[in-house]
């Protein structure tokens, strides 16, 4: 189950335009003395994203996200920083409507972005800023849902990913006719894959995303792909402007498979698309053209049954058609975000590798891989134009900022979070490694509490990442520092099933959930105790998504934890068949219950053997979550309540799998603190 925890790291406050990369107003109310990180500090962090290098290489546009605590929402604005880092300029001001997806016009004269701000046409539209000055103006007037866009190489057209919104059209017609608001209608379900988190219920009325061409001067909109049965994603122009490559699943019933392929179509209407790949699995991801428009780089996935333990490899295929080549077959690590170098002889990628994510170069000729960043840390996003490369770089002690990568080195360009970070005391994060009882080699991270003293034992929280196909990495994770500031050591384990190791390591839990992962988690806890950091009598456990699921497995396997918090989890996959969004995984990994009931019963031991659990446990979830529905937490809560094990259930109205309302995120953290403190840090009697 790809169940990711989606903690919000970035949050908000007003800030001023600066020519030095600083935001002096950002922390005006923060305490001046160094202190451990608090929830107030969390909501003063800013989140950098989507760097875009200008065609001349002199600027990097990017997004900066904050939280407006009064409006109780996340806001995103567009900034741009000069390549030398001397000027950092805020371009948009999101009072209510955020701006995202900054893109430079090919001549560099305009910077476009998407926003649903008020304009001549409602909904998300493409807006443009003239670099010579003036207000942003609305460029597109799409009446349906716009999901992505891209400039043609000559700057005369945009490709747009658009899906029809029948509900919005119906509402618009009602308003035009000045009718009374239409009463709710029943939802008719007639598709195999019929629900998705955030998207909700999916029926034949749910329209796919198709590719359109938009003339920048005339505003004429023409449909390029026309088959309403298929979603066309990740579309990108060829450098010579003659073709558009994209990713789609054209199987007879796309609901029943995850088989995506790379397609190509002439960049003119009435053209017939051509499929370039034929692998019976996922081919696609972010597509990249070679400078001469002859090759397309893409991500080649694992065979279909390993969907949830997927390890993407870098592959290329001739744009004219022909046999694809997998370039990183021997790397045995997942790659992402391919981009051709200026000479077209290699492709740069991001590599997920044992607690780091770094840039690497892959030779187009022989597939040899060269690591480009040796420092422990994580490249969160990246972009390059010619020989200019920009990344969002984060380490254990520093939130993500925009960096230039040149001459084999990282050079910092932005400093949005510097003033805040200068006021914080942070806990050190160390690598921890151990062998399990079945001889597995497991790697983890151990964050020490503020003021740590060797030889002293501390209460420790085992905080489990989601996925399972993800990893805990060397990056700034506020949760670790919030707990460290309260006196806890924090253990993050990359258990079997995690990314960043070999494909075999990821696949080892296939159809065997809650077994090897728990062995790995407990072995790392033993190691932290052995090293003298963790107090064995004050251990807590918790996680969100698959981390919540593993929390349920862990407390049903061991009574050593004195407190647990299970967020968006479940103790029984049998009860989730047809209830969550993972029907294809059930088909490919577990099979239907009527064929493999014993497997479902084995994997359902947290609920079916809840009488083993003694740990006081807090269950949490959003009532709109279709990823791991709230029902999983409700069942486990009811079981522990029936067994008189101390427990609570907290339901967050209107929240999906990943929370978006800042006040609820704050409330969730506070409940974490209160629950763990209650059982792991009992109050000392007052001195007489």
Secondary structure, 3 states (H helix, E strand, C coil): CCECCCCCCCCCCCCCCECCCCCCCCCCCCCCCCEECCHHHHCCCCEEEEEEECCCCCEEEEEEEEEECCCCEEEEEEEEEECCCCCEEECCCCCCCCEEEEEECCCCCEEEEEECCCCCCCCCEEEEEECCCCCCEECCCCCCEEEEEEECCCCCEEEEEEECCHHHHHHHHHHHCCCCCCCCCCCCCCCCCCEECCCEECCCCCCCEEEEEEECCCCCEEECCCCCCCCEEEEEECCCCCEEEEEECCCCCHHHCCCCEEEEEECCCCCCCEECCCCCEEEEEEEEECCCCCEEEEEEEEEHHHHHHCCCEEEEEECCCCCCEECCCCCCCEEEEEEECCCCCEEEEEEEECCEEEEEEEECCCCCEEECCCCCCEEEEEEEECCEEEEEEEECCEEEEEEEEECCEEEECCCCCHHHHCCEECCCEEEEEEECCCCCEEEEEEECCCCCCCCCCEEEEEEECCECCCCCCCCCCHHHHHHHCCCCEEEEEECCCCCCCCHHHHHCCCCCCCCHHHHHHHHHHHHHHHCCCEEEEEEEEEEECHHHHHHHHHHCCCCCCCEEEEECCCCCHHHHCCCCCCHHHHHHHHCCCCCCHHHHHHHCHHHHCHHHCCCCEEEEEECCCCCCCCHHHHHHHHHHHHCCCCEEEEEECCCCCCCCCHHHHHHHHHHHHHHHHHHHCCCCCCCC
